[in-house]
Amino acid sequence: MTAQALTRARLTRVPGVAVALILLCVVFAAANPGFASPANIANILTQSTILLMLALPMTLIIMTEGLDLSIGAVLTLASIALAMTAISTGSPALGLLAALGVGACFGLANGVLVAVFDIPPFITTLGTLGIAQGLSLVVTDGQSVVGIPRSIELIYSGSLAGIPYPILFAALAYLVTHVLLYRTRFGTYVFALGGNREALKVAGISVRGMLIRVYMFGGLMAGFAALLLTARLNSAHPTAGIGMEFDSIAAIAVGGTSFERGNGWLFGTLLGVVTIGVLRNGLNLMAVPSSTQVACIGALVILALFIDGLRGEA
Amino acid sequence: MGGGKPAASRRECGASPWGIERVSSVPVLELRGISKEFPGVKALNDVSFAIDAGEVHMLVGENGAGKSTLMKILCGAYRADRGTFFHKGQEVAMHGPADARKFGVAVIFQEFTLVPYLDIAQNIFLGREFSSTLPGLIDRSRIHAEAKRVLDSIGFDIDPRTPVHKLGVAQQQMVEIAKALSQNARILVMDEPTAALSDRETELLFAMIERLKRDGVGIIYISHRLSEVFALGDRITVMRDGRRIASLLPGETTPDKLVTLMVGREVDATYTRPDRPLPGKVVLEVKNLSATTGFSDVSLTVRAGEIVGLCGLVGSGRTEVARAIFGADRASAGEIRLNGEPIGSSPEDSVRRAVALIPESRKAQGLALARSVGDNIVLAGLRKLFPSRIYIPRRATKAARSVIDKLRIATPSPRRPVSALSGGNQQKVVIGKWLNANAQFYIFDEPTRGIDVGAKAEIFRLIDNLVHNGAGVLMISSEQIEIVHICDRAYVMRAGRIAGELSRDELTEANIVRLGMHQ
């Protein structure tokens, strides 16, 4: 292969999401000088952390040819549980435990309904989305939960050696998920759940057990993310997580994970999350309203998949 | 892959990792007097079968002869109703797949059990990953090293880190074989392993089979290709109608004798073909039709008042041709003419032009199972019944009643759900729905599958009535005896092409099998 052909081959292997990310950065930097400032970049990354913590487990769920629509609503409910527990006990740790408990319960419910009762993931998680969202509104009476201990807020605003805490948390979450997916039996079987369940059965692995674990992982990560969300808002709000499932599924689609045959790419999800963060931030700087941003994200998803599709044929 | 060289030159490449087993007179595994019955079918009747270490045992027979059932019993997927198992001369119990694995039986099915986005090594050791010294993690380098060792031992030169989705069918098959051998398989069952391979890939597979033989692995090889049977087999077992007909050495038989053994059935008197008037004008003409679904250069004609058979082995492209003629799949080349006019390529077009397809899978493709008998009957004829495009329930019920009477469908009312009917009556509903559409050309794909003998005769009478009234019929059936007794003519397909045409006088089971087998 000539050097030129080799370069071309490498170029075509650059995923669509990287192209989209670079293009967006260039356009926004040109349109607004403030975009490329270190402070704004840190801002983008910090704001992407909660989405990343949801998109990571969602990637695994989608790799099993499943879906978790409830993840945003579970995030909300976990955040409320955290705030209420922390306020009444004065202990942020107990608050986190409550949030993890809510996440685990919904993860288990999703997993059991999908794996044992064979209800399609779309229907199952649409139902639990409604339940979690409804509960959030009921227990808060539609009001924000305020007055949480000051120490929780520091989790979002504090930093270590100049790196904001949320970024450290998100980095840890990414690392854990990466090791889980690529270095453990659990991760290997996630590939098989979407790729060939028969192969798992023949190998004597419980398909149901593995599916339940995948959805549990999603619930627990939503519980962790609730800590960041509550700290960021310095309160819990019953509508704070609405639309987060849309953003995380969009990030995964943009990141090149296919919804078939267990073809997932965790780093692509990271890039997808940052791309959506960049898009929202850049549009904010251009004073584009939030509702229009959602439309832009939708267009981005279709564009990214369209580009990937074109290159796949080439 | 390193194949191609003569197998003998590899002997010095090192001993097999599983140790060379002495070929002894005691078979590794022996089945005696195996019987298996499914509701209404005696799938296996007192079959005995043995496999020696280091032999290739070919298993041949027509579709439905019982080969697959026997293999499923061997790997523990089914339990035999009667019969005993012997492992190296000892009587043993066979309760399920775990027992089969214990005796070293592994099956390479035509559907692979591989995970596309894991690499070769991870697939080989799926469910048996090596643990790392770090708790909870897997030792990837050990998995890759062990996989490399297994792949080397079968002469498959490939990086075990390659993801499986990047492999071709032949390479995936090699991975399956490596997977089986890594689990210490001593008996390898291969179900038509060359069905999807090119000539070159087939050669490589054969080289590997030679290598496995030398390592003392016993291979049970199911094949429809006579050339393979003689090239590869150390022993040949012929099955027919759930019985073992013969076990022979390749030297003591010929391809012709083998075909006779496979067919050798008494003429069945259930179906008698009534005299038919001479066929009329050409209804359907297919010229050089090809499609990516799996056939090419198919030409055939069907005249009015004539039943034409389309036969060949399962997978030879019969159904695909039927679907393309109907317009359910798009053809890539060639032309289809109905009554001299070229027809478009959509089912809607076919229905408008009165082509009827009675599909292979009654429940999945032929019927709206949740709806009533009446709804199903009027479905294909909606356009004819209601030219104004407005549905008139009274007219629909009347039309349905007339079909129910004409075909003698056993249902108390047109409103009964079609799922409540027996198989034979359901099939009549499928046919009835086309009567309403006034179809002039019918394609029947396996019209008698899952139907009892009495209903079969009725279905045939129905088909006969259709041609008497001037329709043309193309009939696909795996039951060669049906083709022989019902059809006026037949085309035999092999590997996606028409292998030959048989006139009324040439139409015998032996001729169908001879044309359909890979020579």
HADDOCK unambig.tbl for C-alpha pairs under 7 A between the chains (distance, minus, plus):
assign (segid A and resid 183 and name CA) (segid B and resid 137 and name CA) 5.60 0.50 0.50
assign (segid A and resid 183 and name CA) (segid B and resid 138 and name CA) 5.75 0.50 0.50
assign (segid A and resid 184 and name CA) (segid B and resid 136 and name CA) 6.43 0.50 0.50
assign (segid A and resid 184 and name CA) (segid B and resid 137 and name CA) 4.70 0.50 0.50
assign (segid A and resid 184 and name CA) (segid B and resid 138 and name CA) 5.33 0.50 0.50
assign (segid A and resid 185 and name CA) (segid B and resid 138 and name CA) 6.64 0.50 0.50
assign (segid A and resid 191 and name CA) (segid B and resid 117 and name CA) 6.50 0.50 0.50
assign (segid A and resid 191 and name CA) (segid B and resid 118 and name CA) 6.71 0.50 0.50
assign (segid A and resid 192 and name CA) (segid B and resid 115 and name CA) 5.37 0.50 0.50
assign (segid A and resid 195 and name CA) (segid B and resid 115 and name CA) 4.91 0.50 0.50
assign (segid A and resid 195 and name CA) (segid B and resid 116 and name CA) 5.80 0.50 0.50
assign (segid A and resid 195 and name CA) (segid B and resid 117 and name CA) 6.90 0.50 0.50
assign (segid A and resid 196 and name CA) (segid B and resid 113 and name CA) 6.61 0.50 0.50
assign (segid A and resid 196 and name CA) (segid B and resid 114 and name CA) 6.37 0.50 0.50
assign (segid A and resid 196 and name CA) (segid B and resid 115 and name CA) 5.19 0.50 0.50
assign (segid A and resid 198 and name CA) (segid B and resid 113 and name CA) 6.15 0.50 0.50
assign (segid A and resid 199 and name CA) (segid B and resid 113 and name CA) 4.54 0.50 0.50
assign (segid A and resid 199 and name CA) (segid B and resid 114 and name CA) 5.94 0.50 0.50
assign (segid A and resid 199 and name CA) (segid B and resid 115 and name CA) 6.97 0.50 0.50
assign (segid A and resid 203 and name CA) (segid B and resid 126 and name CA) 6.43 0.50 0.50
assign (segid A and resid 203 and name CA) (segid B and resid 127 and name CA) 5.23 0.50 0.50
assign (segid A and resid 204 and name CA) (segid B and resid 127 and name CA) 6.92 0.50 0.50
assign (segid A and resid 205 and name CA) (segid B and resid 127 and name CA) 6.53 0.50 0.50
assign (segid A and resid 262 and name CA) (segid B and resid 117 and name CA) 6.48 0.50 0.50
assign (segid A and resid 263 and name CA) (segid B and resid 117 and name CA) 5.83 0.50 0.50
